[in-house]
C-alpha cells in the first residue's frame, strides 16, 4: 500500500541532539550537526514553535565552531 510507508511524515523531522556535548564532538560531527540544523530550519514553517529550539541549538553550534577557529588562529 502506498500511503502506509513509515518514512512518509506530514511534519519535517528535527535533528536529534548529538550523543555528546558539543565540545566533545569532532569537527566533522559538529559540521554535520550544523548542516542538519540548517536544513531543518530551511524546511520548517516560520511559525512553528520548534524553530526557536533549533535556532538556539544552531547558535550554540556556531559559537563552538567560532571558539575552535579562534583557538587555531592564535599564534603560538
Backbone as CSV, one residue per row, in Angstrom:
resi,resn,N_x,N_y,N_z,CA_x,CA_y,CA_z,C_x,C_y,C_z
1,UNK,0.828,-1.182,0.000,0.000,0.000,0.000,0.872,1.245,0.000
2,UNK,0.499,2.206,-0.802,1.332,3.380,-0.971,1.320,4.309,0.238
3,UNK,0.228,4.551,0.894,0.127,5.519,1.967,0.616,5.016,3.314
4,UNK,1.011,3.749,3.416,1.385,3.182,4.705,2.888,3.182,4.961
5,UNK,3.651,3.892,4.187,5.095,3.909,4.364,5.474,4.610,5.663
6,UNK,6.299,3.976,6.512,6.684,4.608,7.769,7.624,5.795,7.561
7,UNK,8.192,5.944,6.366,9.112,7.038,6.097,8.388,8.328,5.737
8,UNK,7.138,8.236,5.376,6.386,9.413,4.989,5.765,10.044,6.227
9,UNK,6.095,11.301,6.461,5.513,12.034,7.574,4.957,13.345,7.057
10,UNK,4.067,13.936,7.827,3.495,15.211,7.423,4.316,16.372,7.957
11,UNK,5.144,16.140,8.986,5.973,17.197,9.550,7.442,16.896,9.285
12,UNK,8.238,17.940,9.021,9.665,17.704,8.818,10.316,17.229,10.112
13,UNK,11.283,16.373,9.974,11.978,15.838,11.141,12.975,16.859,11.657
14,UNK,13.068,16.947,12.974,14.088,17.807,13.563,15.252,16.924,13.960
15,UNK,16.465,17.407,13.788,17.631,16.585,14.105,17.724,16.281,15.595
16,UNK,18.142,15.081,15.881,18.364,14.677,17.269,19.621,15.365,17.783
17,UNK,19.622,15.751,19.053,20.858,16.305,19.609,21.968,15.255,19.564
18,UNK,23.202,15.689,19.446,24.301,14.726,19.393,24.416,13.956,20.716
19,UNK,25.023,12.784,20.677,25.116,11.950,21.875,26.099,12.490,22.914
20,UNK,26.916,13.459,22.521,27.930,14.019,23.422,27.779,15.536,23.460
21,UNK,28.316,16.205,24.474,28.298,17.672,24.487,29.052,18.224,23.273
22,UNK,28.676,19.412,22.836,29.288,19.993,21.640,30.812,20.049,21.698
23,UNK,31.428,20.421,22.821,32.891,20.461,22.833,33.547,19.088,22.628
24,UNK,32.811,18.015,22.874,33.361,16.666,22.727,33.220,16.126,21.304
25,UNK,32.499,16.838,20.441,32.304,16.361,19.073,33.529,16.653,18.218
26,UNK,33.747,15.791,17.243,34.813,16.063,16.272,34.361,17.205,15.377
27,UNK,35.290,17.773,14.655,34.965,18.862,13.735,33.950,18.390,12.699
28,UNK,34.127,17.165,12.215,33.193,16.620,11.229,31.792,16.477,11.834
29,UNK,31.697,15.931,13.041,30.393,15.743,13.681,29.702,17.081,13.913
30,UNK,30.476,18.072,14.325,29.923,19.401,14.562,29.416,20.012,13.255
31,UNK,30.184,19.874,12.188,29.770,20.394,10.881,28.511,19.692,10.378
32,UNK,28.471,18.387,10.560,27.302,17.627,10.112,26.056,18.042,10.896
33,UNK,26.197,18.217,12.206,25.069,18.632,13.035,24.588,20.017,12.614
34,UNK,25.532,20.920,12.322,25.151,22.256,11.862,24.388,22.170,10.549
35,UNK,24.854,21.334,9.654,24.179,21.155,8.365,22.753,20.629,8.568
36,UNK,22.590,19.680,9.492,21.253,19.135,9.786,20.332,20.219,10.353
37,UNK,20.864,21.052,11.245,20.060,22.132,11.814,19.688,23.153,10.747
38,UNK,20.642,23.519,9.893,20.363,24.454,8.799,19.254,23.922,7.899
39,UNK,19.361,22.647,7.542,18.351,22.043,6.674,16.987,22.026,7.349
40,UNK,16.948,21.648,8.619,15.668,21.597,9.344,15.027,22.984,9.394
41,UNK,15.829,24.008,9.613,15.284,25.368,9.644,14.810,25.819,8.265
42,UNK,15.461,25.334,7.213,15.039,25.685,5.854,13.675,25.116,5.510
43,UNK,13.389,23.915,5.979,12.137,23.260,5.591,11.016,23.441,6.608
44,UNK,11.348,23.936,7.791,10.344,24.110,8.840,9.572,25.410,8.602
45,UNK,8.248,25.360,8.696,7.476,26.601,8.531,7.895,27.655,9.565
46,UNK,7.709,28.904,9.214,8.192,30.018,10.031,7.542,30.059,11.414
47,UNK,6.301,29.779,11.525,5.582,29.956,12.790,5.479,28.692,13.634
48,UNK,6.423,27.808,13.491,6.430,26.579,14.280,7.276,26.816,15.530
49,UNK,6.740,26.500,16.721,7.494,26.740,17.963,8.849,26.030,18.021
50,UNK,8.996,24.934,17.327,10.257,24.183,17.344,11.404,24.977,16.724
51,UNK,11.085,25.979,15.916,12.134,26.800,15.286,13.018,27.474,16.334
52,UNK,12.410,27.919,17.431,13.168,28.613,18.470,14.232,27.684,19.051
53,UNK,13.846,26.459,19.331,14.791,25.481,19.871,15.908,25.192,18.863
54,UNK,15.545,25.003,17.612,16.551,24.730,16.582,17.487,25.915,16.393
55,UNK,16.957,27.127,16.460,17.800,28.317,16.325,18.765,28.434,17.512
56,UNK,18.304,28.071,18.709,19.189,28.086,19.880,20.304,27.055,19.721
57,UNK,19.934,25.861,19.270,20.940,24.814,19.052,21.956,25.259,18.004
58,UNK,21.464,25.873,16.924,22.351,26.338,15.866,23.299,27.411,16.399
59,UNK,22.795,28.314,17.222,23.645,29.361,17.798,24.745,28.742,18.658
60,UNK,24.418,27.684,19.400,25.418,27.003,20.226,26.487,26.340,19.353
61,UNK,26.055,25.735,18.258,26.998,25.077,17.348,27.924,26.116,16.710
62,UNK,27.357,27.224,16.262,28.157,28.280,15.639,29.154,28.843,16.656
63,UNK,28.720,29.025,17.899,29.625,29.522,18.935,30.774,28.544,19.174
64,UNK,30.483,27.252,19.177,31.534,26.248,19.357,32.505,26.269,18.177
65,UNK,31.972,26.373,16.971,32.837,26.436,15.796,33.707,27.694,15.824
66,UNK,33.130,28.815,16.233,33.890,30.061,16.319,34.992,29.965,17.366
67,UNK,34.688,29.328,18.491,35.709,29.202,19.533,36.860,28.317,19.054
68,UNK,36.545,27.304,18.279,37.602,26.449,17.725,38.430,27.203,16.702
69,UNK,37.796,28.029,15.909,38.524,28.814,14.905,39.441,29.820,15.592
70,UNK,38.982,30.387,16.689,39.794,31.349,17.438,41.018,30.659,18.029
71,UNK,40.818,29.475,18.564,41.930,28.729,19.162,42.991,28.396,18.113
72,UNK,42.549,27.960,16.941,43.501,27.559,15.903,44.165,28.739,15.223
73,UNK,43.557,29.932,15.293,44.150,31.082,14.609,45.138,31.857,15.479
74,UNK,45.197,31.549,16.777,46.132,32.254,17.655,47.557,31.754,17.405
75,UNK,48.492,32.700,17.281,49.897,32.280,17.091,50.446,31.639,18.372
76,UNK,51.356,30.735,18.193,51.949,30.036,19.345,53.197,30.702,19.797
